[in-house]
Amino acid sequence: MINRTNLNQPNFTSTFVPKHAKLPLQKAAEELSKYFEVKGFGNNLSPAKIREKIDLSQAGISMQKDGFIVAGKDREADEFIARTLRKDNLFVTYKQDTPETVFDDNIIDLTI
C-alpha cells in the first residue's frame, strides 16, 4: 500500500544557478535542449508556477534576482536537470523539499 499522504503534496524541486556560477543562461539552455524543449518564463516565477505551464518533455527557466531557476515537470526531470547543469559547476544547487514515496505495507512478490 502506498502512503497516499505524499501523493498530493506539491513538487518543490528545482535547480538554482546563481550569477556567480559563471554558467550563462544561454549555455544552460543549449545543454538542456539536448534532452528537453526549453521554455523561458518571466522574472521571479516559482518552480510550481513553471511546472503548471510546461509538459513532460519541457524544462522551464525563470530569471531571479540572484540568478535563474530551472524546473522540470516532475522530480525525476528535476534531478536530471540538476545533474546535467552541475557537471562542471559546483555552485549550481538542487533543492528538493518533497518526501520520497513511502510504502507502508509488505513487499509484493511478483514471482509467484
C-alpha positions as CSV (number, residue, x, y, z in Angstrom):
1,M,0.0,0.0,0.0
2,I,1.3,3.4,-0.9
3,N,1.3,6.1,1.7
4,R,-1.2,8.4,-0.1
5,T,-0.5,11.5,2.1
6,N,2.6,12.1,0.0
7,L,0.9,11.8,-3.4
8,N,-1.0,15.0,-3.1
9,Q,1.9,17.2,-2.0
10,P,3.3,19.7,-4.5
11,N,6.6,19.1,-6.1
12,F,9.1,21.8,-4.9
13,T,12.2,20.6,-6.6
14,S,14.2,22.9,-8.8
15,T,17.7,23.8,-9.8
16,F,19.1,27.2,-8.9
17,V,22.0,28.7,-10.9
18,P,23.4,31.8,-9.1
19,K,25.0,34.6,-11.1
20,H,28.4,33.9,-9.7
21,A,28.3,30.3,-11.0
22,K,29.5,31.6,-14.4
23,L,27.0,29.4,-16.2
24,P,25.2,31.7,-18.7
25,L,21.6,31.2,-19.3
26,Q,22.2,30.6,-23.0
27,K,24.8,27.8,-22.3
28,A,22.4,26.2,-19.8
29,A,19.6,26.3,-22.3
30,E,21.8,24.8,-25.0
31,E,22.8,22.0,-22.8
32,L,19.3,21.2,-21.7
33,S,17.9,21.5,-25.2
34,K,19.6,18.2,-26.0
35,Y,17.1,16.5,-23.7
36,F,14.1,18.9,-23.3
37,E,12.3,21.6,-25.1
38,V,13.4,24.6,-23.1
39,K,10.9,27.3,-22.4
40,G,11.6,30.7,-20.8
41,F,9.2,32.5,-18.5
42,G,9.1,35.9,-16.8
43,N,11.1,37.0,-13.8
44,N,10.6,35.5,-10.3
45,L,8.3,32.7,-11.4
46,S,8.2,29.9,-8.8
47,P,9.0,26.3,-9.7
48,A,5.4,25.4,-9.0
49,K,4.2,28.0,-11.5
50,I,6.7,26.9,-14.1
51,R,5.6,23.3,-13.6
52,E,2.0,24.3,-14.3
53,K,3.0,25.8,-17.7
54,I,5.1,23.0,-19.1
55,D,4.7,19.5,-20.4
56,L,6.7,16.4,-19.5
57,S,9.1,16.9,-22.4
58,Q,9.9,20.5,-21.4
59,A,12.1,22.4,-18.9
60,G,11.2,25.8,-17.8
61,I,13.6,28.7,-16.9
62,S,12.8,31.8,-14.9
63,M,15.1,34.6,-14.1
64,Q,15.5,35.5,-10.4
65,K,17.2,38.4,-8.7
66,D,20.4,36.4,-8.0
67,G,20.4,34.0,-11.0
68,F,17.9,31.7,-12.6
69,I,15.9,28.6,-11.7
70,V,15.2,25.6,-13.9
71,A,12.3,23.2,-13.3
72,G,11.1,20.1,-15.0
73,K,7.6,18.6,-14.8
74,D,8.4,16.1,-12.1
75,R,11.0,15.1,-9.6
76,E,12.9,12.8,-11.9
77,A,13.2,15.5,-14.6
78,D,14.4,18.0,-11.9
79,E,17.1,15.6,-10.7
80,F,18.3,15.0,-14.3
81,I,18.4,18.8,-14.9
82,A,20.5,19.3,-11.8
83,R,22.9,16.5,-12.7
84,T,23.3,18.0,-16.2
85,L,23.9,21.5,-15.1
86,R,26.2,20.6,-12.1
87,K,28.7,18.6,-14.2
88,D,31.2,21.4,-14.3
89,N,29.9,23.9,-11.8
90,L,29.5,23.2,-8.1
91,F,27.7,26.5,-7.4
92,V,24.6,25.1,-9.1
93,T,22.3,23.9,-6.4
94,Y,19.4,21.4,-6.4
95,K,16.6,22.0,-4.0
96,Q,14.4,19.0,-3.1
97,D,11.7,19.5,-0.5
98,T,9.3,16.7,-1.4
99,P,9.4,13.5,0.6
100,E,10.1,10.2,-1.0
101,T,7.0,8.0,-1.6
102,V,6.8,5.6,1.4
103,F,5.4,2.1,1.1
104,D,3.8,1.1,4.3
105,D,2.9,-2.5,3.5
106,N,4.6,-5.7,2.7
107,I,6.6,-6.1,-0.5
108,I,4.7,-7.6,-3.3
109,D,6.3,-10.8,-4.7
110,L,5.8,-10.7,-8.4
111,T,7.5,-14.1,-8.9
112,I,4.5,-16.1,-7.6
